[in-house]
Amino acid sequence: MKSFTCTQCGKRFTSKYKCAVHMRVHTGEKLFTCDQCGKSFTQSSTLKDHMNIHTGEKPYTCSHWDRRFSQSGILKTHERIHTGEKPHTCDQCGKSFKQKEHLKGHMRIHTREKPYTCDHCGKSFGHAANLKDHMNIHTREKLYSCDQCDKTFLRASHVKNHLRVHSKEIPYSCHLCGQSFSRLHYFKVHQKTHAAVREEYMCFDCEKTFTSAEHLKRHQRIHAGEKPYTCSHCDKRFTRSGTLKTHERIHTGEKPYHCTACGKCFNRSSALHRHTKSNHHQIFSYS
């Protein structure tokens, strides 16, 4: 069968028309414009889906439970909750994601790119959502409201989880016993009961897991920018009490870590470790 190849990226197509439509991705050409809001699209089918936003029509139904969507792409993304499919994979660490945008955000962990900056304190973030959550520290506003009961929240993810109280939605089902859950965290904790693995706690911002609620709570301060521990000497703030304790040794002069080989003292265990490795490596290697 004859195929047509994109001269820009090498992708192959079964027809000349499909290849030509694909080329608009590279050229940025958008021939189809919405007469309601002026937004333009590369394909007529995408415009047709977009029009459902204005008409309120939701022709796409989830095959797993009775929820409807205005766009086929949104339905496809939603159904991955049920199928567990994660088609977008990081070429740096192999981690996979349900959405391309989530992969794009994840890549900033590797590139260390932080394009979103707080106008108040200059702190930068890899995700717009993290910056938005951080801004609540300055304003103390709960910007996210439930349209069912007017309860307010600091984070959009908290509203999303709360809404399941009203919708009775339980999208996460265990394939081993059939039990269902409204939150991914509860579902993952439950799955470990089958594998006899200890309970873990998951961060909804980065999906990192922890072995206790306290460790999770401490970790989440990184995303929120929360620093509850203040130095009594210089007002510098920290996310962890242990970090504050180490910092205050700068002011107090305390040096609790001493080298057993030469007696030199240090205010941090890491400094003692570096000293020992650099100056007494042979002594400890052969002792």
Secondary structure by P-SEA (a helix, b strand, c coil): cbbbbccccccccccaaaaaaaaccccccccccccccccccccaaaaaaaaccccccccccccccccccccaaaaaaaaccccccccccccccccccccaaaaaaaaccccccccccccccccccccaaaaaaaaccccccccccccccccccccaaaaaaaaaaaaccccccccccccccccaaaaaaaaaaaacccbbbbccccccccccaaaaaaaaccccccccccccccccccccaaaaaaaaccccccccccccccccccccaaaaaaaaaaccaaaaaac
